[in-house]
Amino acid sequence: MILASPIETPQLLLKTIEPSDVGSRYLAWLSDPEITRFLEVRFTPVRSISDIASFVQSVNASAHSLLLGIFLKEERRHIGNIKLGPVQVDHRRAELGFLIGEKDCWGQGYMSQAIAALSRYGFDRLELEKITSGCYESNVGCAKALLRAGFMQEARIPSHVLFEGRRVASLLFGLDRPAASPTI
């Protein structure tokens, strides 16, 4: 799925990732164990820029997933990605996944902005009724970003994933479509 025009927040631009956005920095993110510590991509290492470009092209060609780059508005610097999908059309819901690859941008509130903005887009433009996201219980930053963006923790699944040699819980967060304002 391709975004017609960027989604803006006070500090960010969320836009469809172009081939020119796939380069050595992006590859470095996916090759860094600290960045991929909580990501499933750590199980299938990305070996080249062309691997990333192929992934980006396949998601962009999909009718049910939206992969956006997160760019600092003033610098136009690509700092991470956020993905909505696959969209479950019959259930009017989708899964949200994300990463900030530039470590100097961690803890700045950028991800909460991106999550909130893409969630609004999902509700307003894609007519979703529910958006979910999950994380390992030990991924405190992810949980905080989701909560700040309005998501609620809906479940804790004990011993759900293998993380650093031990079984840990997985957390499920959800956000329902906001109710329409009553008309008077």
Secondary structure, DSSP 8 states (H G I E B T S, - for coil): ---SS-EE-SSEEEEE--GGG-SHHHHHHHH-TTTSTTSGGGGS----HHHHHHHHHHHHH-SS-EEEEEEETTTTEEEEEEEEEEEETTTTEEEEEEEE--GGGTTSSHHHHHHHHHHHHHHHTS--SEEEEEEETT-HHHHHHHHHTT-EEEEEEEEEEEETTEEEEEEEEEEE--------
